[in-house]
């Protein structure tokens, strides 16, 4: 995709066999690929049921994003399936999307001009993948190539002059069919993974007692006649300390000391940490090391509900634990309490402090009430939930692999600016 002369062509890294002998893709202006349309309906805005644009180039809509003044009159477009809608007056990132069948009939403000595709030049299914491309978003002029900030409002004339590289329609269809089939696999895998996670979350709600109860709603058969869980506090079953150092600037691939940093609790790890991803060059004298069997609780974050959800059980010893992590040691079953803490995320959220940067100090966690079953029941619950995680982990990896494969395929099926030929 480019703003250069329309006579330019591009080569590709990968083409389907039947198109390898056909001409290279040709650059066309959007005016050559699209036809502006006007479906004007003058309606009071309190009847407005339209669509706004979702940012970041997702190519989808957000309903009822705009709230015009009540009882005013405004010209609105009635959306049809496959219409391409663009935000002209708002400098939103990736403010362009194609209407889905479920969007048909919705009303969109005149601030979102609509276009239809010239079917002998471009087809919507192919174009969906073009507008997801970062370079296309940058060329819209509403976001800088570095990805930061919104440069300016998108100008309608500049938009129509923007060049895109297109193959013949038959090749567009082939590429769209290939990527659509991958999207179907990704969606199916995502649904499968969501089902596993929903089952686990539902089970956790049953296996741990609610705030006003002393026994869970669901107990394994061998514990149904066992006594109620003992009421206690987090501080009474273990002790906390804070991690130390290991800042981002100290990380090196070949540094001598493996470490865990607080941000990785949110992005890298599940409930159990069995391998590390970072190494620090900080002097070991200035670090705090795990023994193996600790529970790690993030000390800072963005959302109060996230702290409890991202507690992790560290199985490994001699791992440097970075600052901004609260480390909990207990002689009870630490994996059980990792899941228990995750189930208590709402209670953790209530003691989070701070306006912009949220903090969770372990002094606030120690008095929180919990219930303690026997070690045998702890082990049984931990083993059950861990076995579910053993199913969830490979399904998560499979989904990530499919997404990576699609991204790689798109990089080869679509040209890049560096491949322009005179």
VMD Tcl script that draws the C-alpha trace (Angstrom):
set ca {
  {0.00 0.00 0.00}
  {1.39 3.36 -0.96}
  {0.72 6.92 -2.05}
  {3.10 6.60 -5.03}
  {2.12 6.70 -8.69}
  {-0.49 4.20 -9.86}
  {1.87 2.79 -12.51}
  {3.93 1.06 -9.82}
  {3.62 -2.66 -9.24}
  {4.66 -4.99 -6.47}
  {6.03 -8.49 -6.17}
  {4.92 -10.92 -3.48}
  {6.73 -13.54 -1.43}
  {3.95 -16.08 -1.87}
  {1.29 -16.61 -4.54}
  {-1.05 -19.49 -5.22}
  {0.24 -21.66 -8.12}
  {-2.48 -20.61 -10.57}
  {-1.53 -16.93 -10.24}
  {2.27 -17.15 -10.41}
  {2.31 -16.41 -14.14}
  {-0.24 -13.61 -13.93}
  {0.69 -9.90 -13.75}
  {1.83 -8.38 -10.48}
  {-0.63 -6.47 -8.35}
  {-1.43 -2.97 -9.59}
  {-1.79 0.12 -7.50}
  {-5.19 1.77 -7.66}
  {-6.54 4.78 -5.83}
  {-9.42 4.15 -3.48}
  {-11.52 6.29 -5.82}
  {-10.95 3.62 -8.50}
  {-11.94 0.81 -6.12}
  {-14.85 2.46 -4.33}
  {-17.97 4.42 -5.20}
  {-19.23 7.01 -2.70}
  {-22.93 6.59 -1.94}
  {-25.53 8.69 -0.18}
  {-28.50 7.17 1.61}
  {-29.82 10.22 3.39}
  {-32.51 10.00 6.03}
  {-33.23 13.11 7.99}
  {-34.26 11.89 11.44}
  {-34.40 13.23 14.97}
  {-31.28 12.09 16.73}
  {-33.22 10.57 19.61}
  {-34.16 7.92 17.00}
  {-30.49 7.38 16.17}
  {-29.55 3.70 16.56}
  {-26.38 3.80 14.59}
  {-22.81 2.73 14.69}
  {-19.51 4.24 15.70}
  {-16.07 3.02 14.78}
  {-13.89 0.79 16.89}
  {-10.31 2.05 17.08}
  {-6.96 0.35 16.43}
  {-7.81 -0.85 12.93}
  {-10.01 -3.71 14.05}
  {-12.41 -3.17 11.17}
  {-15.50 -3.50 13.35}
  {-18.22 -1.27 14.74}
  {-19.25 -0.03 18.14}
  {-22.95 0.59 18.48}
  {-24.32 3.82 19.92}
  {-20.90 5.39 20.25}
  {-22.13 8.88 19.30}
  {-24.66 10.66 21.52}
  {-25.94 13.70 19.58}
  {-28.04 16.38 21.24}
  {-31.60 15.20 21.79}
  {-34.33 16.40 19.39}
  {-31.82 17.79 16.88}
  {-32.14 16.75 13.23}
  {-29.30 15.05 11.43}
  {-28.70 13.35 8.08}
  {-28.03 9.67 8.59}
  {-26.88 6.83 6.33}
  {-28.69 3.52 6.37}
  {-26.00 0.85 6.38}
  {-26.09 -2.21 4.13}
  {-24.00 -5.38 4.37}
  {-20.47 -4.89 2.93}
  {-20.62 -1.09 2.99}
  {-17.25 0.47 3.80}
  {-17.66 3.24 6.39}
  {-15.00 5.82 7.21}
  {-14.60 8.33 10.00}
  {-13.72 11.65 8.36}
  {-14.23 14.17 11.18}
  {-12.68 12.16 14.00}
  {-8.98 11.32 14.11}
  {-9.53 7.81 15.45}
  {-6.97 5.11 14.90}
  {-8.01 2.79 12.10}
  {-11.36 4.56 11.70}
  {-12.55 2.41 8.81}
  {-14.68 -0.73 8.79}
  {-16.87 -2.94 6.61}
  {-20.45 -3.61 7.71}
  {-21.38 -7.14 8.68}
  {-24.80 -8.68 7.85}
  {-25.97 -7.89 11.40}
  {-25.21 -4.19 10.81}
  {-27.69 -3.91 7.92}
  {-30.30 -1.20 8.47}
  {-28.41 0.62 11.18}
  {-28.14 4.39 10.89}
  {-24.77 6.15 10.73}
  {-24.12 9.87 11.04}
  {-23.08 11.84 7.94}
  {-19.74 12.16 9.71}
  {-19.15 8.54 8.63}
  {-19.27 8.56 4.78}
  {-20.10 5.22 3.17}
  {-18.73 3.60 0.03}
  {-19.56 0.52 -2.02}
  {-17.00 -1.63 -3.79}
  {-16.63 -1.69 -7.55}
  {-16.91 -5.47 -7.82}
  {-14.76 -5.68 -10.96}
  {-11.90 -4.08 -8.99}
  {-12.19 -5.00 -5.31}
  {-14.29 -7.33 -3.15}
  {-15.17 -6.71 0.52}
  {-13.88 -10.07 1.83}
  {-10.42 -9.30 0.46}
  {-10.52 -5.64 1.48}
  {-11.21 -6.58 5.11}
  {-7.66 -7.88 5.34}
  {-6.22 -4.76 3.70}
  {-7.75 -2.46 6.31}
  {-6.35 -4.61 9.12}
  {-2.83 -3.95 7.82}
  {-0.86 -1.50 9.99}
  {0.67 0.20 6.98}
  {-2.80 0.97 5.63}
  {-3.76 2.56 8.95}
  {-0.59 4.67 8.89}
  {-1.31 5.77 5.34}
  {-4.75 6.98 6.42}
  {-2.83 9.77 8.13}
  {-4.62 9.59 11.47}
  {-1.79 7.83 13.29}
  {1.97 8.12 13.06}
  {4.10 5.21 11.73}
  {5.53 4.89 15.23}
  {2.05 4.06 16.45}
  {1.82 6.93 18.94}
  {-0.71 9.70 18.87}
  {-3.30 10.83 16.38}
  {-1.85 13.18 13.84}
  {-4.83 14.80 12.20}
  {-8.41 14.48 11.08}
  {-8.78 12.28 8.01}
  {-9.47 14.34 4.88}
  {-12.06 12.85 2.51}
  {-10.21 13.82 -0.68}
  {-6.91 12.48 0.65}
  {-8.66 9.26 1.56}
  {-9.96 8.73 -1.98}
  {-6.50 9.46 -3.42}
  {-4.85 6.86 -1.20}
  {-3.31 4.03 -3.21}
  {-3.74 0.33 -2.51}
  {-2.20 -2.60 -4.38}
  {-4.79 -5.04 -5.70}
  {-4.60 -8.28 -7.70}
  {-7.31 -9.37 -10.13}
  {-10.64 -10.23 -8.53}
  {-10.14 -13.99 -8.94}
  {-6.92 -13.83 -6.91}
  {-8.60 -11.62 -4.33}
  {-11.27 -14.29 -3.88}
  {-8.67 -17.05 -3.49}
  {-6.74 -15.12 -0.84}
  {-9.94 -14.18 1.01}
  {-11.13 -17.81 1.01}
  {-7.78 -18.98 2.42}
  {-7.72 -16.38 5.20}
  {-11.43 -16.81 5.95}
  {-10.88 -20.54 6.47}
  {-8.07 -19.74 8.91}
  {-10.34 -17.27 10.70}
  {-12.94 -20.03 11.03}
  {-10.33 -22.33 12.61}
  {-9.21 -19.54 14.95}
  {-12.80 -18.79 15.95}
  {-13.55 -22.47 16.61}
  {-10.39 -22.87 18.66}
  {-11.21 -19.72 20.59}
  {-14.68 -21.06 21.38}
  {-13.21 -24.36 22.53}
  {-10.74 -22.58 24.78}
  {-13.45 -20.30 26.18}
  {-15.54 -23.38 27.02}
  {-12.66 -24.92 28.99}
  {-12.08 -21.65 30.84}
  {-15.78 -21.18 31.59}
  {-15.95 -24.72 32.98}
  {-12.95 -24.09 35.19}
  {-14.27 -20.74 36.44}
  {-17.64 -22.26 37.22}
  {-15.98 -25.12 39.07}
  {-13.84 -22.73 41.13}
  {-16.93 -20.87 42.25}
  {-18.36 -24.17 43.52}
  {-15.17 -25.59 45.07}
  {-14.50 -22.59 47.33}
  {-16.96 -21.30 49.95}
  {-18.68 -18.00 49.42}
  {-18.10 -15.10 51.79}
  {-20.95 -15.99 54.16}
  {-20.43 -19.78 54.04}
  {-18.04 -22.22 55.73}
  {-18.24 -25.04 53.19}
  {-18.17 -24.95 49.40}
  {-21.27 -25.72 47.32}
  {-19.44 -28.69 45.81}
  {-17.24 -31.17 47.68}
  {-15.64 -34.38 46.46}
  {-17.46 -37.50 47.72}
  {-14.82 -38.40 50.30}
  {-15.23 -34.98 51.99}
  {-19.01 -34.56 51.98}
  {-19.29 -35.65 55.60}
  {-16.11 -33.91 56.67}
  {-16.22 -30.90 59.05}
  {-16.75 -27.37 57.79}
  {-13.65 -25.43 56.76}
  {-11.91 -23.53 59.56}
  {-12.30 -19.77 59.47}
  {-8.96 -17.95 59.49}
  {-7.10 -15.12 57.71}
  {-4.48 -15.02 54.98}
  {-1.88 -13.74 57.45}
  {-2.56 -16.63 59.84}
  {-1.66 -19.35 57.33}
  {1.56 -17.82 55.99}
  {3.78 -14.76 55.66}
  {4.64 -12.19 53.00}
  {7.74 -10.38 51.80}
  {8.43 -8.16 48.78}
  {10.59 -9.04 45.81}
  {13.63 -6.90 45.07}
  {15.19 -5.13 42.08}
  {15.51 -6.81 38.62}
  {14.41 -3.66 36.70}
  {13.80 -3.74 32.96}
  {17.13 -2.08 32.11}
  {18.98 -4.96 33.80}
  {17.51 -7.64 31.54}
  {19.82 -9.36 29.08}
  {19.40 -12.58 27.14}
  {22.70 -13.99 28.43}
  {22.54 -12.48 31.94}
  {23.43 -14.98 34.68}
  {20.32 -14.87 36.86}
  {16.82 -16.07 35.88}
  {14.08 -13.86 37.25}
  {10.35 -13.24 37.36}
  {9.06 -9.68 36.94}
  {5.63 -8.41 37.98}
  {4.46 -7.61 34.44}
  {5.06 -11.23 33.45}
  {2.46 -12.36 35.98}
  {-0.09 -10.60 33.76}
  {1.34 -11.54 30.36}
  {3.46 -14.70 30.50}
  {2.26 -17.07 33.18}
  {-0.78 -19.11 34.09}
  {-1.55 -20.24 37.64}
  {1.68 -22.28 37.80}
  {5.17 -21.04 36.86}
  {7.33 -23.92 35.60}
  {9.78 -21.89 33.47}
  {11.06 -18.32 33.34}
  {11.51 -15.91 30.43}
  {13.85 -13.20 31.73}
  {17.38 -12.94 33.09}
  {18.94 -10.07 35.04}
  {22.51 -8.85 35.43}
  {21.88 -7.34 38.88}
  {24.37 -8.44 41.53}
  {22.79 -11.46 43.30}
  {23.53 -9.76 46.63}
  {20.85 -7.22 45.72}
  {18.20 -9.79 44.76}
  {15.71 -11.98 46.62}
  {15.56 -15.63 45.54}
  {12.78 -18.19 45.67}
  {13.00 -21.46 47.51}
  {10.30 -23.02 45.34}
  {6.66 -23.24 46.39}
  {5.89 -19.51 46.82}
  {2.74 -17.69 45.72}
  {3.46 -14.49 43.76}
  {0.94 -11.65 43.92}
  {1.36 -8.57 41.68}
  {1.76 -5.44 43.75}
  {0.93 -2.89 41.05}
  {-1.49 -2.91 38.13}
  {-4.17 -1.04 36.25}
  {-7.44 -2.67 37.34}
  {-8.22 -3.63 40.96}
  {-9.90 -6.86 39.78}
  {-6.71 -8.05 38.08}
  {-4.48 -8.46 41.14}
  {-6.08 -11.59 42.52}
  {-6.72 -13.07 39.08}
  {-2.99 -13.13 38.30}
  {-1.56 -14.75 41.41}
  {0.94 -17.45 40.41}
  {2.46 -20.50 42.09}
  {6.24 -20.55 41.58}
  {7.48 -24.14 41.54}
  {11.14 -23.23 40.92}
  {13.89 -22.46 43.40}
  {16.77 -19.98 42.97}
  {14.70 -17.60 40.84}
  {15.15 -13.88 41.47}
  {11.77 -12.32 42.28}
  {11.48 -8.78 41.03}
  {10.21 -5.76 42.86}
  {6.50 -4.97 42.72}
  {5.73 -8.59 43.63}
  {4.41 -9.72 47.01}
  {5.72 -13.19 47.86}
  {3.59 -15.43 50.07}
  {5.00 -18.47 51.84}
  {2.84 -21.06 53.56}
  {3.18 -24.55 55.03}
  {-0.27 -25.32 53.67}
  {-0.74 -26.39 50.03}
  {0.49 -23.34 48.02}
  {-1.13 -24.43 44.76}
  {-4.50 -24.71 46.50}
  {-4.13 -21.21 47.91}
  {-3.05 -19.88 44.51}
  {-6.41 -20.94 43.12}
  {-8.15 -19.72 46.27}
  {-6.53 -16.28 45.94}
  {-7.59 -16.15 42.30}
  {-11.13 -16.90 43.38}
  {-10.93 -14.05 45.91}
  {-10.11 -11.40 43.28}
  {-13.10 -9.27 44.28}
  {-11.95 -9.17 47.91}
  {-8.42 -8.33 46.78}
  {-9.83 -5.51 44.64}
  {-11.49 -3.91 47.66}
  {-8.15 -3.26 49.38}
  {-6.30 -1.94 46.30}
  {-5.07 1.63 46.74}
  {-4.18 4.43 44.33}
  {-5.84 6.56 41.66}
  {-3.87 6.09 38.44}
  {-1.31 3.44 39.36}
  {-3.02 0.89 41.57}
  {-1.13 -0.71 44.49}
  {-1.86 -3.80 46.55}
  {0.18 -3.87 49.76}
  {0.39 -7.19 51.52}
  {-0.44 -5.54 54.84}
  {-3.94 -5.13 53.40}
  {-4.12 -8.80 52.41}
  {-3.09 -10.33 55.72}
  {-6.38 -9.60 57.58}
  {-8.62 -10.86 54.74}
  {-10.83 -13.72 55.99}
  {-10.55 -17.13 54.33}
  {-11.46 -20.72 55.18}
  {-9.06 -23.63 55.53}
  {-9.91 -27.26 54.75}
  {-7.75 -30.25 55.61}
  {-4.48 -30.70 53.72}
  {-5.99 -33.75 52.02}
  {-8.93 -31.74 50.68}
  {-6.58 -28.92 49.66}
  {-4.54 -31.41 47.63}
  {-7.68 -32.85 46.00}
  {-8.97 -29.46 44.89}
  {-5.55 -28.31 43.67}
  {-5.10 -31.51 41.64}
  {-8.53 -31.13 40.04}
  {-7.99 -27.52 38.97}
  {-4.42 -28.22 37.90}
  {-5.61 -31.03 35.62}
  {-7.97 -28.56 33.95}
  {-5.07 -26.16 33.46}
  {-3.16 -29.02 31.84}
  {-5.96 -29.14 29.26}
  {-6.22 -25.37 28.88}
  {-2.49 -24.73 28.34}
  {-2.08 -26.72 25.08}
  {-5.37 -25.32 23.74}
  {-4.08 -21.81 24.46}
  {-0.83 -22.60 22.66}
  {-2.76 -24.01 19.71}
  {-4.77 -20.80 19.41}
  {-1.58 -18.72 19.57}
  {0.00 -20.92 16.88}
  {-2.99 -20.46 14.57}
  {-2.87 -16.68 15.01}
  {0.88 -16.62 14.36}
  {0.43 -18.77 11.27}
  {-2.23 -16.40 9.93}
  {-0.06 -13.36 10.61}
  {2.90 -14.98 8.84}
  {0.73 -15.98 5.91}
  {-0.64 -12.46 5.53}
  {2.89 -11.06 5.50}
  {3.68 -13.31 2.55}
  {0.38 -13.02 0.68}
  {0.34 -9.21 0.78}
  {3.09 -6.98 -0.64}
  {5.17 -4.59 1.41}
  {6.43 -1.12 0.54}
  {10.01 -2.34 0.17}
  {8.96 -4.54 -2.75}
  {7.86 -1.70 -5.05}
  {9.16 -1.94 -8.61}
  {9.33 0.78 -11.22}
}
mol new
graphics top color blue
foreach p $ca { graphics top sphere $p radius 0.5 }
foreach p [lrange $ca 0 end-1] q [lrange $ca 1 end] { graphics top cylinder $p $q radius 0.2 }
display resetview
